[in-house]
Amino acid sequence: MPSSRKRPEPCNASEESDGGRLPSSPKRAKASRAKAPIPAEDVEDDDSAGEEQPKVRRSTRARAKDVQTRKERAPASGDEADRESEEETRPIDKFGSSPAVAKSVTTASIPQVDFRQTLLKSAQAQQLTPSVAKPVPRKIFLAQANKTRALDESPTVDDATAPAAAAAANLAPNGQPSVQPSSTALESSTTMHAPPPPMTPAPPSTTTPQPQGAINHSPSPPVAGITPRGRSQLQLVHGFVHHPKHDYKAGDYTGISKQLILRVCREYEALIMCNDPFPDSIVSRIWFKRCWDGACLSLDVDIAPDDHVQKLVIDRGSRIRGDMVRCTREKVEARFGFTKSTRKTTIRQNIKKYDELVKDGSYLYQNEAKQTGYCESKLISIILGRILFGSQGTSFAVVYRKYFDPIPAVTLSLVYAMIRHCIGEWATGRPIRRHFSEDPIKKERYLPHVKVIKDWVEDDPQITKKIRLRWYKKMRAIAGIDDDVEPVVVISEQARARARAALSQRTGDTDTEEEEDDDAAAA
């Protein structure tokens, strides 16, 4: 149906407007035409035939009135009338065009759709298409694959409460049952467009409620401070602030915690010297647990260790080796006469001494020049006397006598390896300090001396054991610690005889015996 709208034509520039005044320019004429009001009597119906009228812009109200009049005269069919009304109600700008269609006054009828049938057809079609399952968390996947309990489940849950705990493990973080499918449901899961299955709440758990922080749901390293149930925590000094790069030391703890840590460190260092100077990580952790449990038992406490304390104790292995190397370096220089100097003659003398000591293992003998007293170097008693008996009351060989009486073969191997290491620092005639680190020293110095001492002990086990016992007694005596002397009796035999006679006349029953009055005894 052709549109009844008429586009306005530009007026002639010669026509008068606004009281017969001519516009000075086309732009001004165009603006004056746009602002000129349209008289009501000039607006006529579109059905009026005959003469041509000048095409002017008509207002929206006038066009709506024309549409209403046309509907009253000749009503059209439903769809055609809707389209016509929609076209007539479109806004027209001042240039006569319609760049955008506004909301129509009339609304088209919306057909009714059965959404239930549509969903059923969609579900039937989706069964034929491959489904895309949602990602399953790694913990739940491993638990379902291995048919075991969840990885983050509390160790207090027993087999009887395992189903309830498994149902509780499927709860979302907000406390609502999660929509996570099981291992069988993963095979026949539908896509995300399908209607979700009805959510059923999990059955109430019969387990005892766990304290806050007992279960860690994130794969994070062990947190210092979370201790097993029934064990107390280590006490830090007041005002201590943790820093990620801070190396903990015994001074960071206070009270019984500090005493416990120092005792564990001391025994761990003793094990380093008498069992294995270079233990691996597994052996180190086993020693730490053994020392910690023994210290807790001796101090009558039950404190749980943390990772910081474990690292603190294990690092004491390198510390005690460093102390032994410093002591050995000092004693080697004094024993063999090495001199620090820049003179060429002194340097040549140092090189000559180095060659004499290294040749045929002369440093192992008691007399280096004659090579007598194999594996009985005088430096053994000097160095070990300083290390094992440095302080009388807290010395390693006094507190842990069971480890060093007699002197172990491992300790002898370590000391001889350090002696050889310190002698090698004078190979150029000038002292060149080298670290007694684990990687090169264990292979180049320690293991060869382990074989040397082992062969020496196996040659005659009884005699070598007596030599090692003599070393221990000698070093103990030099340190002023002598426990072989019998205690002095401070009471005579006659006084003891009278005490025994008086004791035999008593019954031991305090109720029947009368205590002697102090006044009567004084009288």
SULNOR-V156553 format. One record per run of one state. SS is the DSSP state (H for helix, E for strand, C for the rest). FROM is the first residue (numbers start at 1). LEN is the number of residues. If there is no record, write none. Layout:
BEGIN
ss/from/len
SS/FROM/LEN
SS/FROM/LEN
END
This chain:
BEGIN
ss/from/len
C/1/16
E/17/1
C/18/3
E/21/1
C/22/4
H/26/10
C/36/4
H/40/3
C/43/17
H/60/14
C/74/4
H/78/11
C/89/26
H/115/13
C/128/10
H/138/9
C/147/15
H/162/8
C/170/1
E/171/1
C/172/5
E/177/1
C/178/54
E/232/1
C/233/3
E/236/1
C/237/13
H/250/3
E/253/1
C/254/2
H/256/19
C/275/6
H/281/19
C/300/3
E/303/1
C/304/3
H/307/8
C/315/1
H/316/21
C/337/7
H/344/21
E/365/3
C/368/4
E/372/3
C/375/3
H/378/11
C/389/7
H/396/4
C/400/1
H/401/4
C/405/4
H/409/16
C/425/13
H/438/22
C/460/1
H/461/18
C/479/14
H/493/12
C/505/13
H/518/5
C/523/1
END
